[in-house]
Amino acid sequence: MNTDLSSRSFCLYGTGKAARKLAETLRERGIEIKKFIDHLSLKETHIMGIPCVQPNELRGDDDHVILAFFNREAQVQSIALGLGQRKIYTLPEIYLKLSLPFESFWFSSVINSHQIKEGVDRLSKHITEKKSLELLDFLKNFRLTGDLKYYPKPQGFDDQYFPHDIPGWENSMITSFVDCGAYDGDTFLLAQKKLQLARYIGFEPDSMNYSQAKKRIGSHETHYQIFPFATWYKNETLFFSDDHQESSHVSTQGKPIQGVRLDDYLNQDYDLLKIDVEGADLQTLQGATNWIKKHRPKIAVSLYHRPTDLWEIPLFLAKLDLNYKFYLRQHGEQGMDTLLYALP
């Protein structure tokens, strides 16, 4: 354990599950939590017996603050700036410095740092664009340290899956796409605005999300289709954690669903393959290998659901030897919604 940090007392910015779990963990290790900070409306004056205040109620000696949240939307740099000259720590930074176990999406406090460095180094050999290489370096260092000076700045969600700043991508030339992880039809609606969409096929295994997406998509032309299946590397029955949110995912237990291999399901070409399937992204690509080789679509795939996705997914595509050009873009906060754009 980092003895310098273990002797300090902290304020936790946030009142959600991540903050409460961290408070409990730190308390178990004898580290004092002075206050919770609630930047919204104060619903509780105390949490776990600890005072809860708003940011403007912090005192001068409240000088060590942990940003105790981990999500794609909280504007980390703006929050840190608003806290003034205080020492700010991110949630990954604390877990790393104190050698505490924590895993969520891309972050793992127990993954070997050599594995991260080696994986990123191998990936960098397949990227030529300066912007992508700079982002990759920030992602590597933020994963290794959690330090805000390496924070990967997001560019927002407006052009997620349909980027405007990648040479040769040309959204205007995309008229058909495969949507793996259709959620509630939100990407379909975005595609309606961004593309001249003639054909669409979507896959969404969460029952409630599927119903919502089907309503949105069903109101359009018949050449738009959506199916209640999970995309996978083979055709088999899977179990699914069906929470009706964006994070529904394939699991070892839960509701049985049908997993399908795209190689067996797609019988024509599509211009774009989008994959954002909460941890089954690599398996989806593995199940689409023959179709990708035959049709060489543009590919937009998430790299943040698992710690090793950042390099394993692009390196899998590189092994297909199809001469794809790789571009990285950061759309969400805290390393969330990192995407690979692969251009044939």
HUQUIZI-V409168 format. One record per residue. PHI is phi as a letter, one per 40 degrees, with the letter a starting at -180 (999 if undefined). PSI is psi in whole degrees, 0 to 359 (none if undefined). OMEGA is omega in radians with two decimals (NA if undefined). Layout:
phi=PHI psi=PSI omega=OMEGA
phi=PHI psi=PSI omega=OMEGA
This chain:
phi=999 psi=142 omega=3.08
phi=c psi=110 omega=-3.03
phi=c psi=331 omega=3.12
phi=c psi=315 omega=3.14
phi=c psi=323 omega=-3.08
phi=c psi=343 omega=3.13
phi=c psi=359 omega=-3.11
phi=c psi=168 omega=2.98
phi=b psi=149 omega=-2.98
phi=b psi=154 omega=2.87
phi=b psi=139 omega=-3.13
phi=b psi=119 omega=3.12
phi=c psi=108 omega=-3.07
phi=h psi=152 omega=-3.13
phi=b psi=11 omega=-3.10
phi=c psi=195 omega=-3.08
phi=c psi=318 omega=-3.10
phi=c psi=319 omega=-3.14
phi=c psi=317 omega=-3.11
phi=c psi=322 omega=3.09
phi=c psi=318 omega=3.13
phi=c psi=318 omega=3.13
phi=d psi=316 omega=3.12
phi=c psi=317 omega=-3.13
phi=c psi=316 omega=-3.13
phi=c psi=320 omega=3.11
phi=d psi=318 omega=3.13
phi=d psi=334 omega=-3.13
phi=c psi=13 omega=3.05
phi=g psi=18 omega=-3.14
phi=c psi=130 omega=-3.04
phi=c psi=135 omega=2.99
phi=b psi=115 omega=-3.07
phi=c psi=316 omega=-3.03
phi=a psi=153 omega=2.82
phi=c psi=146 omega=3.10
phi=b psi=122 omega=3.13
phi=b psi=110 omega=-3.10
phi=c psi=353 omega=3.09
phi=c psi=207 omega=3.09
phi=c psi=135 omega=-3.11
phi=c psi=113 omega=3.09
phi=c psi=338 omega=-3.13
phi=b psi=140 omega=3.08
phi=c psi=337 omega=3.10
phi=a psi=144 omega=3.05
phi=b psi=124 omega=-3.11
phi=f psi=31 omega=-3.13
phi=g psi=6 omega=-3.10
phi=b psi=135 omega=-3.14
phi=d psi=144 omega=3.10
phi=b psi=124 omega=-3.06
phi=b psi=169 omega=3.01
phi=c psi=161 omega=-3.06
phi=d psi=322 omega=-3.09
phi=c psi=356 omega=3.11
phi=c psi=1 omega=3.10
phi=c psi=146 omega=3.13
phi=c psi=171 omega=-3.11
phi=c psi=329 omega=-3.13
phi=c psi=2 omega=3.01
phi=c psi=68 omega=-2.88
phi=b psi=3 omega=3.08
phi=b psi=112 omega=-3.04
phi=b psi=131 omega=3.05
phi=b psi=127 omega=3.03
phi=c psi=91 omega=-2.93
phi=c psi=57 omega=3.07
phi=a psi=161 omega=-3.09
phi=a psi=89 omega=-3.12
phi=a psi=176 omega=-2.98
phi=c psi=352 omega=-2.96
phi=b psi=330 omega=-3.11
phi=c psi=127 omega=-3.03
phi=c psi=89 omega=-2.96
phi=d psi=309 omega=-3.07
phi=c psi=324 omega=3.10
phi=c psi=318 omega=3.11
phi=c psi=315 omega=-3.14
phi=c psi=319 omega=3.12
phi=c psi=321 omega=-3.13
phi=c psi=344 omega=3.14
phi=c psi=2 omega=3.03
phi=g psi=223 omega=-3.01
phi=c psi=9 omega=3.13
phi=c psi=156 omega=3.05
phi=c psi=121 omega=-3.07
phi=b psi=134 omega=3.07
phi=b psi=143 omega=3.00
phi=c psi=164 omega=3.11
phi=c psi=313 omega=3.08
phi=d psi=322 omega=-3.11
phi=c psi=317 omega=-3.12
phi=c psi=315 omega=3.14
phi=c psi=324 omega=3.11
phi=c psi=313 omega=-3.08
phi=c psi=324 omega=-3.11
phi=c psi=5 omega=3.11
phi=f psi=46 omega=3.13
phi=b psi=140 omega=-3.13
phi=c psi=132 omega=3.11
phi=a psi=132 omega=3.06
phi=b psi=129 omega=3.05
phi=a psi=125 omega=-3.10
phi=f psi=235 omega=-3.06
phi=c psi=340 omega=-2.99
phi=c psi=130 omega=3.01
phi=b psi=122 omega=3.14
phi=c psi=352 omega=-3.08
phi=b psi=356 omega=3.12
phi=c psi=143 omega=-3.11
phi=c psi=129 omega=-3.12
phi=c psi=328 omega=3.10
phi=c psi=324 omega=3.12
phi=c psi=319 omega=3.10
phi=c psi=310 omega=-3.11
phi=c psi=316 omega=-3.12
phi=c psi=316 omega=-3.14
phi=c psi=315 omega=3.13
phi=c psi=320 omega=3.12
phi=c psi=318 omega=3.12
phi=c psi=318 omega=3.13
phi=c psi=320 omega=-3.07
phi=d psi=334 omega=3.14
phi=c psi=347 omega=-3.13
phi=b psi=7 omega=-3.12
phi=b psi=136 omega=3.13
phi=b psi=335 omega=-3.07
phi=c psi=132 omega=-3.10
phi=c psi=316 omega=-3.11
phi=d psi=317 omega=3.14
phi=c psi=319 omega=3.13
phi=c psi=321 omega=3.10
phi=c psi=317 omega=3.10
phi=c psi=317 omega=3.14
phi=d psi=321 omega=3.13
phi=c psi=319 omega=3.07
phi=c psi=316 omega=-3.14
phi=c psi=317 omega=3.12
phi=c psi=309 omega=-3.07
phi=c psi=327 omega=3.09
phi=c psi=322 omega=3.09
phi=c psi=326 omega=-3.11
phi=c psi=330 omega=-3.01
phi=b psi=330 omega=-3.01
phi=g psi=5 omega=-3.07
phi=c psi=135 omega=-3.10
phi=c psi=337 omega=3.14
phi=c psi=344 omega=3.09
phi=b psi=16 omega=-3.04
phi=c psi=124 omega=3.13
phi=c psi=107 omega=-3.06
phi=c psi=127 omega=-3.12
phi=c psi=152 omega=3.09
phi=b psi=6 omega=3.05
phi=g psi=177 omega=-2.99
phi=b psi=355 omega=-3.02
phi=c psi=325 omega=-3.13
phi=b psi=20 omega=3.09
phi=c psi=131 omega=-3.09
phi=g psi=339 omega=-3.13
phi=b psi=67 omega=-2.99
phi=c psi=149 omega=-3.14
phi=b psi=351 omega=-2.97
phi=b psi=21 omega=3.11
phi=b psi=117 omega=-3.10
phi=d psi=126 omega=3.10
phi=g psi=354 omega=-3.12
phi=c psi=311 omega=3.00
phi=f psi=80 omega=3.10
phi=d psi=329 omega=-3.12
phi=c psi=341 omega=-3.14
phi=c psi=357 omega=3.13
phi=c psi=116 omega=-3.13
phi=b psi=357 omega=-3.13
phi=a psi=143 omega=3.09
phi=a psi=153 omega=3.11
phi=b psi=126 omega=-3.03
phi=b psi=94 omega=3.11
phi=c psi=113 omega=-2.99
phi=g psi=58 omega=-3.03
phi=c psi=347 omega=-3.14
phi=f psi=235 omega=-3.09
phi=b psi=18 omega=-3.13
phi=g psi=9 omega=-3.08
phi=c psi=320 omega=3.13
phi=c psi=325 omega=3.08
phi=d psi=315 omega=-3.14
phi=c psi=322 omega=3.09
phi=c psi=319 omega=3.12
phi=c psi=326 omega=3.10
phi=c psi=327 omega=-3.13
phi=c psi=325 omega=-2.99
phi=c psi=332 omega=-2.97
phi=b psi=165 omega=2.92
phi=c psi=77 omega=-2.91
phi=c psi=119 omega=3.12
phi=b psi=325 omega=-3.13
phi=b psi=143 omega=-3.11
phi=a psi=138 omega=2.98
phi=b psi=127 omega=-3.08
phi=b psi=156 omega=3.11
phi=b psi=125 omega=3.14
phi=a psi=108 omega=-3.05
phi=c psi=341 omega=3.11
phi=c psi=124 omega=-2.97
phi=c psi=316 omega=-3.12
phi=c psi=317 omega=3.09
phi=c psi=318 omega=3.13
phi=d psi=316 omega=-3.13
phi=c psi=317 omega=3.13
phi=c psi=317 omega=3.14
phi=c psi=320 omega=-3.12
phi=c psi=323 omega=3.10
phi=c psi=317 omega=-3.12
phi=c psi=316 omega=-3.06
phi=c psi=325 omega=-3.10
phi=c psi=342 omega=-3.14
phi=c psi=357 omega=-3.14
phi=b psi=199 omega=-3.04
phi=c psi=160 omega=-3.09
phi=c psi=346 omega=3.12
phi=c psi=12 omega=2.95
phi=b psi=127 omega=-3.08
phi=b psi=150 omega=3.01
phi=a psi=144 omega=-3.07
phi=b psi=146 omega=-3.09
phi=c psi=51 omega=-3.10
phi=b psi=156 omega=2.97
phi=c psi=137 omega=3.07
phi=c psi=139 omega=-2.95
phi=a psi=180 omega=-3.11
phi=c psi=352 omega=3.04
phi=a psi=166 omega=3.14
phi=c psi=113 omega=3.13
phi=a psi=164 omega=3.06
phi=c psi=131 omega=3.14
phi=b psi=168 omega=2.99
phi=b psi=147 omega=-2.94
phi=b psi=130 omega=3.02
phi=c psi=101 omega=-2.94
phi=b psi=84 omega=-3.08
phi=b psi=4 omega=3.07
phi=g psi=21 omega=3.07
phi=b psi=187 omega=3.13
phi=c psi=338 omega=-3.03
phi=c psi=12 omega=3.03
phi=d psi=139 omega=-3.01
phi=a psi=161 omega=3.03
phi=c psi=136 omega=-3.05
phi=a psi=179 omega=3.09
phi=c psi=351 omega=3.10
phi=a psi=165 omega=-3.13
phi=h psi=207 omega=-3.08
phi=c psi=131 omega=3.09
phi=c psi=135 omega=3.12
phi=b psi=168 omega=3.11
phi=c psi=124 omega=3.01
phi=c psi=137 omega=-3.09
phi=b psi=147 omega=3.06
phi=c psi=125 omega=-3.08
phi=c psi=329 omega=3.10
phi=d psi=328 omega=-3.12
phi=c psi=351 omega=-3.01
phi=b psi=332 omega=-3.14
phi=c psi=121 omega=-3.08
phi=b psi=16 omega=3.08
phi=a psi=173 omega=-3.11
phi=c psi=152 omega=3.00
phi=b psi=149 omega=-3.08
phi=c psi=327 omega=-3.02
phi=b psi=134 omega=2.99
phi=b psi=114 omega=3.10
phi=b psi=131 omega=-3.12
phi=b psi=116 omega=3.06
phi=a psi=81 omega=-2.90
phi=b psi=35 omega=2.93
phi=f psi=51 omega=3.01
phi=h psi=350 omega=3.09
phi=b psi=23 omega=-3.05
phi=c psi=314 omega=3.13
phi=c psi=317 omega=3.14
phi=c psi=325 omega=3.09
phi=c psi=316 omega=3.08
phi=c psi=319 omega=3.13
phi=c psi=327 omega=3.13
phi=c psi=359 omega=-3.12
phi=b psi=11 omega=-3.00
phi=d psi=311 omega=-3.09
phi=c psi=320 omega=3.12
phi=c psi=319 omega=3.10
phi=c psi=316 omega=3.13
phi=c psi=323 omega=-3.09
phi=c psi=320 omega=-2.97
phi=b psi=343 omega=3.10
phi=f psi=63 omega=3.11
phi=c psi=164 omega=2.84
phi=c psi=147 omega=-3.10
phi=b psi=130 omega=3.00
phi=b psi=114 omega=-3.03
phi=b psi=140 omega=-3.13
phi=c psi=143 omega=-3.11
phi=b psi=20 omega=-2.98
phi=b psi=0 omega=-3.06
phi=c psi=330 omega=3.12
phi=b psi=153 omega=-3.05
phi=d psi=325 omega=-3.06
phi=c psi=359 omega=-3.13
phi=d psi=327 omega=-3.04
phi=d psi=321 omega=3.13
phi=b psi=329 omega=-3.08
phi=c psi=321 omega=-3.12
phi=c psi=309 omega=3.09
phi=c psi=322 omega=-3.13
phi=c psi=328 omega=3.04
phi=c psi=315 omega=3.11
phi=c psi=322 omega=3.14
phi=c psi=324 omega=-3.12
phi=c psi=341 omega=3.10
phi=c psi=345 omega=3.05
phi=f psi=49 omega=-3.13
phi=b psi=8 omega=3.08
phi=g psi=37 omega=3.03
phi=c psi=146 omega=2.98
phi=c psi=134 omega=-3.05
phi=b psi=135 omega=3.07
phi=b psi=140 omega=3.10
phi=b psi=140 omega=3.05
phi=b psi=144 omega=-3.14
phi=b psi=115 omega=-3.07
phi=b psi=324 omega=-3.09
phi=b psi=173 omega=3.10
phi=c psi=161 omega=3.02
phi=f psi=38 omega=3.09
phi=g psi=7 omega=3.11
phi=c psi=155 omega=3.10
phi=f psi=43 omega=2.93
phi=c psi=126 omega=-3.09
phi=b psi=145 omega=2.91
phi=c psi=127 omega=2.99
phi=b psi=116 omega=-3.11
phi=b psi=119 omega=-3.04
phi=b psi=121 omega=-3.13
phi=c psi=none omega=NA
